[in-house]
Amino acid sequence: MKIAFVEDNFLLWQRGGSFKASGVSPTFMLTEWESTMDLYAAELQKLGHECVKYVPSLESGRVEELRHALGHTVAKVPCSVGAYPLLAKADWRVVAIPFTRRIGRESFLKRADLVHYQSYYSSFFLASTLLGRGVRRTAQYTGGSMPGGYSFVRRKVGSFLLARALRGVGAVILDDADPESRGQSRFLSNLVKSPSDRVIFLPTLMVEPGVFKRRDKSQSRLGLGIDARATAIVVVSAVMNEPSPGDELTKDPFRVVRLFSKLVPGSGPDIQLHVVGGGSGLPALKDLVRRLRLDRSVSFHGVVPHDQVAVYMAAADLVFVPYRFLELNYGTSVIEAFACGRAVCGFRRVQSAPVDRAGGFLLDSDEESGAKELAARVRDAAYLERKGAEGFEFAQSHLAGNVAKRLESAFESVLRR
C-alpha cells in the first residue's frame, strides 16, 4: 500500500511561537521527534508499505521533503492564504484549504491508496473533501472536540462540515481502551449514522520496545545527573499557555507545579520535580516556579530526543502526565511510561471517582487535596513498584509491531470495500 498521513502538530507549534519559546529547531520537530503518525509510517514501512507524512507550514514557497530518522519521508507543505485574505483574517484555520489543494497536486498523493488523518477534530480533515471522491480517506480520534470553540455559529458550521467529511471516509479508527473513544462511537452513530463496520477499534498507541523498556533507575539517574537520594517525579508534557479553568482536554503542567508547591514547603533535595517538554507556555511556567520559590526543587529539561524521554521515565519514581483522565489507560506518555515499568499519575476528571488505578493513580485537581493524595503515595516505594508492574503488563498490547499489524489489517479492509 501507498499511505499518506496528515498531521498538523508542526503548524500549531509554529503558530503559537513554541519553537522560539522552547529553543527547539523546526527541523528537529520534523526529522527526529516521533509522533504517533511517525511511528505508524515507520512501522508500516517495515511491513513493506510506502508512507509519506504531510505537515502544513505557515512558510511560503515550495513543498520540502525531509527524511525522518525513522526512515520515512516527511513533506512540509506551505499553506499560504494569499488567495483567501478576508477569510484568513476571520479565522486562521482557513489555511487548511490551500494546504489540501496543494497536497492534492503532489505525485505521491495522486498515487496513494489511502490518506489517513491524525484527527477528525481538525480543520485539515474538514477540508479533506476537497481531495475529491477518488481519494480514499480514513481518520482517527486522538482527543479534541467539535471545531468552532465556544461560538454557537462556528460550532454549527463545524458540525455540518465534520458530518460531511466523515460521511466520505472508508473508516474511523478509535482506541479500544480509551473511554472517550466509546463516547465518540456513540457520537459518530448519532451525527453521521456511521455503519458499525466503518468504526474500527484497535490499540492506536504504539511504543517502541527497544526504546521504552525497563532500565536500571540508578544508572539512568547517573547519566542524567538526577540526585540518586531524592524522590523524583518526572512530568512529561507539552507546555502550552495555561488552559482556562473549564478546559478539561488540555494538559496543565501549571497545575502540577502549584500542587507540588503544597507538597514541598520551601525547597530541598528530598523530593524533586523534573519537567520534560516545551512549548509556548514554557517561559510562564518557569516564572511560576520562581514566584513559588521552587527553583531548587524543580528542573526544566526542555524538549529532548524521543529515546531520551525513555531514559527520563526510567530515572523517575513516578511519571506525572498532567491531563484530566477518565481512566488511566490511554495517552502516549502514559503507555510509554508503563512500558518503562514506571507508575503514572494524572488528574481525575470525575472527582468522586477512585484515586487508585491499575498502573498508578489519579489526583484531585484541587491543589490542596491533590497534594495530600500525592504525599500519601509518592514516598511509598513498594506501592509505586507494584503500580509500575501493573502498567508494564498493560503496555504489552501496545508494542509497535503488534499495533502496526492491526493497523495494516484495518487499512486493507478499507481498500477491499
C-alpha positions as CSV (number, residue, x, y, z in Angstrom):
1,M,0.0,0.0,0.0
2,K,0.9,3.6,-0.5
3,I,-0.3,5.6,2.5
4,A,-0.2,9.3,3.1
5,F,-0.5,10.6,6.7
6,V,-1.7,14.2,7.5
7,E,-0.7,15.7,10.8
8,D,-0.9,19.4,11.9
9,N,1.2,19.5,15.1
10,F,4.0,21.3,13.4
11,L,1.7,24.2,12.3
12,L,0.3,24.5,15.9
13,W,3.9,24.9,17.2
14,Q,4.7,27.4,14.5
15,R,1.6,29.5,15.1
16,G,1.9,29.5,18.9
17,G,5.6,30.5,18.9
18,S,6.6,27.3,20.6
19,F,9.8,26.8,18.7
20,K,11.2,30.1,19.9
21,A,9.9,29.7,23.4
22,S,11.4,26.2,23.8
23,G,14.6,26.7,21.8
24,V,13.6,23.8,19.6
25,S,14.7,23.6,15.9
26,P,11.8,23.1,13.5
27,T,14.0,20.6,11.6
28,F,14.3,18.6,14.8
29,M,10.5,18.5,15.1
30,L,10.2,17.2,11.5
31,T,13.0,14.7,11.4
32,E,13.7,13.5,14.9
33,W,10.7,14.0,17.2
34,E,8.5,10.8,17.0
35,S,4.8,11.5,16.8
36,T,2.2,8.7,16.6
37,M,1.9,9.3,12.8
38,D,5.7,9.0,12.5
39,L,5.6,5.6,14.3
40,Y,2.7,4.5,12.1
41,A,4.7,5.4,9.0
42,A,7.9,3.8,10.2
43,E,6.3,0.5,11.3
44,L,4.2,0.2,8.2
45,Q,7.3,0.7,6.0
46,K,8.9,-2.2,7.9
47,L,5.9,-4.3,6.7
48,G,6.6,-3.3,3.1
49,H,4.4,-0.3,2.6
50,E,5.4,3.1,1.3
51,C,4.5,6.1,3.5
52,V,4.7,9.9,3.5
53,K,3.7,12.2,6.3
54,Y,2.4,15.6,5.2
55,V,2.6,18.6,7.6
56,P,1.2,22.1,7.0
57,S,3.6,25.0,7.4
58,L,3.0,28.8,7.5
59,E,6.0,29.3,5.4
60,S,5.6,30.1,1.7
61,G,7.4,28.5,-1.2
62,R,7.7,25.0,-2.4
63,V,7.0,21.7,-0.8
64,E,10.1,20.5,1.0
65,E,10.7,16.8,1.6
66,L,12.8,15.6,4.5
67,R,13.9,12.2,5.7
68,H,12.8,11.3,9.2
69,A,15.3,9.5,11.4
70,L,12.9,6.5,11.4
71,G,13.2,6.2,7.6
72,H,10.0,7.7,6.1
73,T,9.5,10.9,4.2
74,V,8.1,14.0,5.8
75,A,6.8,16.6,3.4
76,K,6.5,20.2,4.7
77,V,3.7,21.8,2.7
78,P,3.3,25.6,2.6
79,C,-0.3,26.8,3.1
80,S,-0.2,30.4,2.1
81,V,-3.6,32.2,2.4
82,G,-2.9,34.8,-0.2
83,A,-6.0,33.8,-2.1
84,Y,-8.2,34.0,1.0
85,P,-7.1,37.1,2.9
86,L,-10.5,38.1,4.2
87,L,-11.3,34.5,5.3
88,A,-7.9,34.2,6.9
89,K,-8.5,37.4,8.9
90,A,-11.7,35.9,10.3
91,D,-10.3,32.5,11.1
92,W,-6.7,31.3,10.7
93,R,-7.8,27.7,10.2
94,V,-8.7,28.6,6.6
95,V,-5.1,27.6,5.8
96,A,-6.5,24.1,5.6
97,I,-7.9,25.0,2.1
98,P,-4.7,25.9,0.3
99,F,-2.9,23.0,2.1
100,T,-5.4,20.5,0.9
101,R,-5.3,21.8,-2.7
102,R,-1.5,21.7,-2.6
103,I,-1.2,18.1,-1.4
104,G,-3.8,17.1,-3.9
105,R,-1.3,18.0,-6.6
106,E,1.5,16.0,-5.1
107,S,2.5,13.0,-7.2
108,F,2.7,10.6,-4.2
109,L,-0.8,11.5,-3.0
110,K,-2.2,11.1,-6.5
111,R,-0.8,7.5,-6.4
112,A,-1.7,6.9,-2.7
113,D,-4.1,4.1,-1.9
114,L,-5.2,5.9,1.3
115,V,-4.9,9.2,3.1
116,H,-5.1,8.9,6.9
117,Y,-5.8,11.9,9.1
118,Q,-4.3,12.1,12.6
119,S,-7.6,13.6,13.9
120,Y,-11.0,14.2,12.6
121,Y,-11.4,17.2,15.0
122,S,-9.2,19.3,12.8
123,S,-9.8,21.9,10.1
124,F,-7.5,19.9,7.8
125,F,-9.8,16.9,8.0
126,L,-12.8,19.1,7.4
127,A,-11.1,20.3,4.2
128,S,-10.2,16.8,3.1
129,T,-13.4,16.6,0.9
130,L,-11.6,18.9,-1.5
131,L,-9.3,16.0,-2.4
132,G,-12.3,14.6,-4.4
133,R,-14.2,11.4,-4.3
134,G,-11.4,9.3,-5.9
135,V,-9.2,9.6,-2.8
136,R,-9.9,7.1,0.0
137,R,-9.7,8.7,3.4
138,T,-9.5,7.4,7.0
139,A,-9.3,9.3,10.2
140,Q,-9.0,8.6,13.9
141,Y,-9.8,10.2,17.3
142,T,-6.8,11.5,19.1
143,G,-8.6,13.8,21.5
144,G,-10.2,17.2,21.0
145,S,-13.7,18.4,20.5
146,M,-16.1,19.8,17.9
147,P,-14.5,22.5,15.8
148,G,-15.7,26.1,16.4
149,G,-14.8,26.6,20.1
150,Y,-17.4,28.4,22.2
151,S,-19.1,30.2,19.3
152,F,-22.6,28.8,18.6
153,V,-22.5,29.7,14.9
154,R,-19.0,28.3,14.4
155,R,-19.9,25.1,16.2
156,K,-23.0,24.7,13.9
157,V,-20.8,25.2,10.8
158,G,-18.1,22.9,12.2
159,S,-20.7,20.2,13.0
160,F,-22.0,20.4,9.4
161,L,-18.6,20.3,7.8
162,L,-17.5,17.4,10.1
163,A,-20.5,15.3,9.3
164,R,-19.9,15.9,5.6
165,A,-16.3,14.9,5.8
166,L,-16.9,11.9,8.0
167,R,-19.6,10.5,5.6
168,G,-17.0,10.1,2.9
169,V,-14.4,8.2,4.9
170,G,-13.6,4.5,4.5
171,A,-13.2,4.0,8.2
172,V,-12.8,5.9,11.5
173,I,-10.3,4.4,13.9
174,L,-10.9,4.5,17.7
175,D,-8.8,3.3,20.5
176,D,-10.1,0.1,22.1
177,A,-9.1,1.1,25.7
178,D,-9.8,4.8,25.7
179,P,-13.2,5.6,27.5
180,E,-13.5,8.8,25.4
181,S,-13.5,6.7,22.3
182,R,-16.6,4.9,23.4
183,G,-18.4,8.2,23.6
184,Q,-17.0,9.0,20.2
185,S,-18.5,5.8,18.8
186,R,-22.0,6.9,20.0
187,F,-21.4,10.4,18.6
188,L,-20.5,9.0,15.2
189,S,-23.6,6.8,15.2
190,N,-25.8,9.8,16.0
191,L,-24.2,12.5,13.9
192,V,-23.1,10.6,10.9
193,K,-25.1,7.3,11.1
194,S,-21.7,5.6,10.5
195,P,-22.2,1.8,9.8
196,S,-20.7,-0.3,12.5
197,D,-18.2,-1.9,10.1
198,R,-16.7,1.6,9.4
199,V,-15.8,2.2,13.0
200,I,-12.7,0.1,13.8
201,F,-11.4,-0.3,17.4
202,L,-7.8,-1.2,17.9
203,P,-4.9,-0.2,20.2
204,T,-3.9,3.1,18.5
205,L,-0.9,4.0,20.7
206,M,2.5,2.5,19.8
207,V,5.6,2.1,21.9
208,E,9.0,1.0,20.6
209,P,10.0,-1.9,22.8
210,G,13.7,-1.3,22.0
211,V,13.4,2.3,23.4
212,F,10.7,2.3,26.0
213,K,11.7,-0.6,28.2
214,R,12.7,-1.4,31.8
215,R,16.1,0.1,32.7
216,D,18.1,0.4,35.9
217,K,16.9,3.5,37.8
218,S,20.3,4.3,39.3
219,Q,22.1,4.1,36.0
220,S,19.5,6.3,34.3
221,R,19.8,8.9,37.0
222,L,23.6,8.9,36.9
223,G,23.6,9.6,33.1
224,L,21.1,12.4,33.5
225,G,22.6,14.0,36.7
226,I,19.4,13.4,38.8
227,D,20.0,13.1,42.6
228,A,20.1,9.4,43.5
229,R,18.8,10.2,47.0
230,A,15.8,12.2,46.0
231,T,12.3,11.1,45.2
232,A,12.0,12.1,41.5
233,I,8.7,13.0,39.8
234,V,9.1,13.4,36.0
235,V,6.4,15.5,34.2
236,V,6.2,14.6,30.5
237,S,4.1,17.2,28.7
238,A,3.9,19.8,26.1
239,V,3.9,23.2,27.8
240,M,1.5,25.5,26.1
241,N,-0.2,28.6,27.5
242,E,-2.0,27.9,30.8
243,P,-5.5,26.5,30.0
244,S,-8.7,28.2,31.2
245,P,-10.3,26.8,34.3
246,G,-13.1,25.0,32.4
247,D,-10.7,23.3,29.9
248,E,-10.6,19.6,30.7
249,L,-8.9,18.5,27.5
250,T,-5.6,20.3,27.6
251,K,-2.5,19.2,29.6
252,D,-1.9,21.5,32.5
253,P,1.7,21.4,33.9
254,F,0.9,24.7,35.7
255,R,-1.5,22.9,38.0
256,V,1.2,20.3,38.7
257,V,3.7,23.0,39.8
258,R,1.1,24.6,42.1
259,L,0.2,21.2,43.6
260,F,3.9,20.5,44.0
261,S,4.3,23.7,45.9
262,K,1.8,22.4,48.5
263,L,3.7,19.2,48.8
264,V,7.1,20.8,49.2
265,P,7.2,23.7,51.7
266,G,10.3,25.7,50.8
267,S,13.0,23.9,48.8
268,G,15.1,20.9,49.5
269,P,16.6,17.7,47.9
270,D,14.0,15.3,49.4
271,I,11.6,15.4,46.5
272,Q,12.2,16.9,43.0
273,L,10.1,17.7,40.0
274,H,11.6,17.3,36.5
275,V,9.7,18.8,33.6
276,V,10.5,17.2,30.2
277,G,8.8,19.1,27.3
278,G,8.4,22.5,25.9
279,G,6.0,24.9,24.1
280,S,4.8,28.5,24.0
281,G,4.0,28.4,27.8
282,L,7.5,27.4,29.0
283,P,8.6,31.0,30.0
284,A,5.4,31.5,32.0
285,L,5.8,28.1,33.7
286,K,9.4,29.0,34.7
287,D,8.2,32.3,36.0
288,L,5.6,30.5,38.2
289,V,8.4,28.3,39.6
290,R,10.4,31.4,40.5
291,R,7.4,33.1,42.1
292,L,6.7,30.0,44.2
293,R,10.4,29.8,45.2
294,L,10.8,26.2,43.9
295,D,13.9,26.8,41.9
296,R,15.9,24.2,43.9
297,S,13.2,21.6,43.6
298,V,12.0,22.0,40.0
299,S,14.2,21.4,37.0
300,F,13.4,22.0,33.3
301,H,15.0,19.8,30.7
302,G,13.1,21.1,27.6
303,V,12.3,19.1,24.5
304,V,14.6,16.1,24.3
305,P,15.0,13.4,21.6
306,H,12.4,10.7,21.9
307,D,14.8,8.0,23.1
308,Q,15.9,10.3,25.9
309,V,12.3,10.6,27.1
310,A,12.5,6.9,27.9
311,V,15.7,7.4,30.0
312,Y,14.0,10.3,32.0
313,M,11.0,8.0,32.6
314,A,13.3,5.2,33.8
315,A,15.0,7.6,36.2
316,A,11.7,8.5,37.7
317,D,10.0,7.2,40.8
318,L,6.7,8.5,39.3
319,V,5.8,9.9,35.9
320,F,3.2,12.7,36.0
321,V,1.1,13.2,32.9
322,P,-0.9,16.4,33.7
323,Y,-4.2,15.6,31.9
324,R,-7.6,15.1,33.4
325,F,-8.3,11.4,32.8
326,L,-11.4,9.3,33.0
327,E,-9.3,6.2,33.1
328,L,-5.5,5.8,33.4
329,N,-5.2,3.6,30.3
330,Y,-4.6,5.9,27.3
331,G,-2.3,8.7,26.1
332,T,1.1,8.2,24.5
333,S,3.1,9.3,27.5
334,V,1.1,7.0,29.8
335,I,1.7,3.9,27.7
336,E,5.4,4.8,27.2
337,A,5.9,5.2,31.0
338,F,4.1,1.9,31.6
339,A,6.4,0.2,29.1
340,C,9.4,1.5,31.2
341,G,7.8,-0.1,34.3
342,R,7.1,3.2,36.0
343,A,3.9,4.2,37.9
344,V,1.9,7.0,36.4
345,C,-0.3,9.7,37.9
346,G,-2.5,12.4,36.4
347,F,-5.6,14.3,37.4
348,R,-9.1,12.7,37.6
349,R,-11.9,14.3,35.7
350,V,-14.6,12.9,37.9
351,Q,-13.7,14.0,41.4
352,S,-15.8,11.3,43.1
353,A,-14.0,8.5,41.2
354,P,-11.4,6.3,42.8
355,V,-7.9,7.6,43.3
356,D,-6.0,4.3,42.8
357,R,-6.0,2.7,39.3
358,A,-4.1,-0.1,37.6
359,G,-0.7,1.3,36.8
360,G,-0.9,4.3,39.0
361,F,-3.3,6.8,40.5
362,L,-5.4,9.9,39.6
363,L,-5.3,13.0,41.8
364,D,-8.0,15.6,42.7
365,S,-7.4,18.7,40.6
366,D,-7.8,20.8,43.7
367,E,-4.2,21.6,44.6
368,E,-4.6,21.2,48.4
369,S,-6.4,17.8,48.4
370,G,-4.4,16.7,45.3
371,A,-1.2,17.3,47.2
372,K,-2.4,15.3,50.2
373,E,-3.3,12.3,47.9
374,L,0.1,12.6,46.2
375,A,2.0,12.8,49.5
376,A,0.3,9.6,50.8
377,R,1.7,7.6,47.8
378,V,4.8,9.2,46.3
379,R,7.2,8.0,49.0
380,D,5.8,4.5,49.2
381,A,8.4,2.6,47.1
382,A,6.6,-0.7,47.3
383,Y,3.3,0.8,46.2
384,L,5.0,2.6,43.2
385,E,6.8,-0.6,42.3
386,R,3.5,-2.6,42.3
387,K,1.8,0.0,40.1
388,G,4.7,0.1,37.7
389,A,4.4,-3.7,37.3
390,E,0.7,-3.4,36.6
391,G,1.4,-0.7,33.9
392,F,4.1,-2.8,32.3
393,E,1.7,-5.7,31.8
394,F,-0.8,-3.4,30.2
395,A,1.7,-1.9,27.8
396,Q,2.5,-5.2,26.1
397,S,-0.6,-4.9,23.9
398,H,0.8,-1.6,22.5
399,L,4.1,-2.8,21.3
400,A,4.8,-1.2,17.9
401,G,5.0,-4.3,15.7
402,N,1.7,-5.7,17.1
403,V,-0.2,-2.4,16.6
404,A,1.2,-2.0,13.1
405,K,-0.2,-5.3,12.0
406,R,-3.6,-4.4,13.4
407,L,-3.4,-1.0,11.6
408,E,-2.3,-2.7,8.3
409,S,-5.3,-5.1,8.6
410,A,-7.7,-2.1,9.2
411,F,-6.4,-0.2,6.1
412,E,-6.5,-3.3,3.9
413,S,-10.2,-3.9,5.0
414,V,-11.0,-0.3,3.8
415,L,-9.3,-1.0,0.4
416,R,-11.3,-4.2,-0.1
417,R,-14.6,-2.5,0.1
